[in-house]
Amino acid sequence: MRNFFALFLVAALASCAHRESPAPAADLVPFDQRLSQFAVYHNARQAEELRTYFTKDAIVQSPVTPRSAAVTQFLSALAADPYAISFSNTETIYSLPGRAVTRSAGTASSPGKFTLKETITVDWRLEDGYWRIARLRFTEWPAIIGTWRKSGLKNEGSIELRVLPGGSYVVYTADDYTMPAFKGRYSLEGNKITFADTGSNNPREFQPVEGSYLFVREGNGVSLRKVNDENTWRTERFDGAWAAR
């Protein structure tokens, strides 16, 4: 009888201790504060701290990974091409046990490259006792947004075309990423994109005329078909299939 009473008392105390134990402190941090701290680590490029904000299988859409990517790929792209991000007016769309979705007004900027003000949606998931980002995405961008690569002309090496959110693009050649060979602005009309170079690393190749192409997503790449273009450098190279980088 005494043994039974002792066991009962231990079980009761353990149950009380379990009920009274507070949830991990991180669970009580509001989502807007989480995003503010996320932005601090992001803008300081503190990769390891930033990684802890994501679930193990998280995917990220961003100006440097516009087609969505795993966290490792996103962090690598951010290190190579940094930009600043901020969140404001965060609202919770829904919150369920173990998962939630928030929507914020987001600003992403890189001096001399782009400044974007768009809605950012974050899918949250409770993992290891903490709310972590399972998916971060901007508003849906056109299919042409992304980084595309194809072979150049004979002995020229590869060409990389980066169509950035916000209306700008850059072109790298011969696997040289120290400085864009060309940079410019683009406009969209349905599935037609019109390019206009605004600068060139080689002034002799600068041709400030517009060129229009139809684009179609094909598998993991995109196909460009010339509509009209008087820029001879683009005409000889842009038409055809491009692979996603």
DOMAR-306903 format. One record per residue (C-alpha): residue in one letter; x, y, z. Coordinates in steps of 0.05 Angstrom, whole numbers, plus 32768, in hexadecimal, padded with zeros to 4 digits. Example, Ala and Ser with C-alpha at 12.3 -4.5 7.8 and 13.67 -1.06 7.14 Angstrom:
# DOMAR-306903
A80F67FA6809C/S81117FEB808F/
***
This chain:
# DOMAR-306903
M800080008000/R803880308012/N805C80207FD0/F801C802E7FAA/F801280717FCD/A805B80857FBF/L805480747F76/F8012809B7F72/L803280D97F93/V806E80D77F63/A804080D17F27/A8015810B7F3F/L805081387F4A/A806D81287F06/S802A81377EE6/C8026817A7F09/A806D818B7EF5/H805D817A7EAD/R801F81A57EAD/E804281E07ECD/S808081DF7EA1/P807F821C7E73/A808482147E28/P80C882257E0A/A80D382707E09/A80DA82717DBD/D809282587DB8/L807982987DD7/V809D82C77DA8/P806B82E97D77/F807582DB7D2E/D808383247D1E/Q80BC83247D50/R80D782E47D33/L80D883027CEE/S80FA83417D07/Q813283187D26/F813582ED7CE7/A8140832D7CBF/V817983417CEE/Y819E82FF7CE2/H818D83017C97/N81A883477C8D/A81E783377CB4/R81EF82F77C8C/Q81F582CD7CCB/A81E8828C7CA8/E81EA825C7CE2/E81BA82867D0C/L818D828F7CD0/R818C82447CC3/T816C82387D08/Y812E825E7CF2/F811D822A7CBD/T810081E47CC1/K812C81AC7CA7/D810681A97C65/A80F781F37C5C/I80F482157C18/V8102825E7C0B/Q80ED828C7BD3/S811782CC7BD2/P813782FE7BA2/V817582D17BA0/T814C82907B9B/P810E82A77B75/R80F882617B61/S80F982467BA9/A8134821F7BC6/A814B81F77C01/V8169821E7C3C/T81B1820A7C2B/Q81A982257BE5/F818882647BFE/L81BF82737C30/S81F582677BFC/A81D282977BCC/L81C982CB7C02/A821382C97C13/A822582D37BCA/D81F183097BBC/P81DB83297BFD/Y819D83557C04/A817783737C3F/I8131835E7C54/S80FE83797C85/F80B883667C9C/S807F83917CB4/N8034838D7CC1/T803883427CCE/E7FF483217CD6/T7FE382D97CE7/I7FB882B97CB0/Y7FAB827B7CDA/S7FCA82567D14/L7FBF820D7D23/P7FE281DE7D53/G802681D37D33/R801F82017CF7/A800D82497CE5/V8011827A7CAB/T802282C47CAE/R802182FB7C7A/S804E83397C7D/A805E83777C55/G80A583697C40/T80DD83937C24/A811A83757C02/S815183A27BE7/S8197839F7BCA/P81B883E27BBA/G81BD83ED7B6F/K819783AD7B60/F815083AC7B79/T811F83C47BAE/L80E183997BB6/K80A483A67BE0/E807883697BDF/T804E833B7C0A/I807583037C2C/T805182C57C44/V807182977C77/D805A82517C88/W806E823F7CCF/R807581FA7CEE/L808381E57D35/E80C481BD7D33/D80EC81A77D70/G80C181D47D9C/Y80CD82137D73/W80A782367D3D/R80D182337CFE/I80C8824A7CB6/A80B282117C89/R80A7823D7C4C/L80B682867C3D/R809B82A27BFD/F808F82E57BDB/T805382F37BB0/E805182C77B72/W808482E07B40/P808082D47AF4/A809F82947ADB/I80D982B97ABA/I80F382D17AFD/G813182A87B0E/T817882987AFC/W818182767AB9/R81BE825A7A96/K81D082417A51/S820E82367A26/G822B82717A02/L8247827379BC/K8285824B79AA/N82BE825579DD/E829482877A03/G8280825D7A3F/S823D82607A62/I820D829A7A67/E81E582A87AA5/L81A782D37AA3/R818A82EA7AE6/V814483077ADF/L813983297B21/P80F8833D7B43/G80EA83867B3B/G80FA838F7AF2/S814683887AEC/Y817483537ACF/V81BE83437ACA/V81E683177A9B/Y822782F47AAC/T825482D37A79/A828C82A07A79/D827D828C7AC1/D829882CF7AD7/Y826E82EB7B11/T829C83247B25/M827283557AFD/P8236834E7ACF/A824583507A85/F820283747A7D/K81CD83907AA9/G818983AD7A97/R813F83B57AA2/Y8106838A7A89/S80BB838F7A82/L808783587A7F/E804783507A57/G8028830C7A61/N805E82DA7A4E/K8086830D7A27/I80C4832D7A45/T80E6836B7A28/F812F83767A3A/A815483B87A36/D819E83BB7A4A/T81B183F77A75/G81FB83E77A7B/S823383B97A65/N827683A57A82/N829283AD7A3C/P827983F07A1E/R828583D779D8/E824F83A279E2/F821C83D279FF/Q81DE83D679D2/P81A683FD79F5/V816D83E179CB/E813183B879E2/G8127836F79D2/S80E8834679DE/Y80E282FB79E9/L80AA82CB79FA/F80BA829E7A36/V809E825A7A49/R80B282317A86/E80C881EC7A71/G80D781BA7AA8/N810D81D97AD4/G811F820D7AA1/V810382437A73/S8101824C7A28/L810982907A06/R80EF829C79C0/K810282DD799E/V80CA830C7988/N80F683457972/D813B835D7989/E816D838C7968/N81A2837E799C/T81D1834E7976/W81F3833379B5/R81B0831D79D3/T819483057991/E81CD82D47988/R81C882B879CE/F818482C179F1/D8158829879C4/G814E825079DA/A814D82267A1A/W816A823C7A5C/A8175820F7A98/A816682247ADF/R81A582307B08/
***
